[in-house]
Amino acid sequence: MIDIIPSLPVAYELLPDRLHERLTAAAEQEGLLDVAYRTLDTPVGSLLLAATAQGLVKVAFDRQDHDAVLAALASAISPRILRAPARLDPVVRQLDEYFTGGRRSFDVPLDFRLARGFRLSVLEHLPEIEYGRTESYSQVATAAGSPKAVRAVGTACALNPLPVVVPCHRVVRSDGSYGQYAGGEEAKRVLLTMEAA
């Protein structure tokens, strides 16, 4: 049995590669790897990707502090977190295709356990917004079943645990301005400009 240190998920990045690979494989085999993570360099900065056995559970931008995100995942899901890139290979492949213009939507399993209620309804609608298109917060509120919940849509987008993959960047203000975005206004501009090209 492997004892994974719950409070130090990032400490395993310091292990020699071969030892780390053996530890990760053993943890996976023993059913002790609840959350696998890795980072990916993209045109919108370094993204932290995390997945459970059910699917992708978190995408976080640099500005969200990856260490803080890992600590929050340890608290919300499980402290058994390891850098285990292989589990995220399909996500990385699709993100690479997206950023090079070869993919317009994502087809990977998603774990929505970090969203509930109306927020989840909003997130489930977002992939329906076509690549290269946008919707206003008001349009999304109506599509999610609560036309007056415009501010709640803003909150759902701001707290979206899966930005880029679940495209909250396609939600804009009714005047067409960007509004808030977890990755910052520049990241939202890059994504929308790339999709509009």
C-alpha angles and dihedrals in degrees: 000000000000123000110213115199103237099204098046110056092148094051090079090068087072094060119102109268098248093048090046091051091050092048092049093048092048092047090050092047093049092049091245098121106091098161125027120192143180138163129243128198110227139164087269094051134265113336123202110217121195129181138184123202086271095056147275107346105171141024115181134181124227091252089061090065109246093218091054090048091052090049090051091050090050089054098042101039115009140317089231096099127146137171097254109159097181094070088058098046094105091051092048091049092052093045090051089051091048094051092047092051098253098110132050101180138020128247106188129117111268128206108208096182091122092063129060142172118356092356089060090049089054093048091049089055098048097078087058089068102096123240109268092022133096137203129203122245087251093054091050091049090054093046090050091054102256110086094182095050096089094134091047088056089054090052092047090052093046091051096041104140091203109047118175091019091054095038107226086150086078091067113091138168118276089255090057096252117136104246121197124332132183091231093047131256093286092056090049090049091050093050095046093045091049091050094046093053 
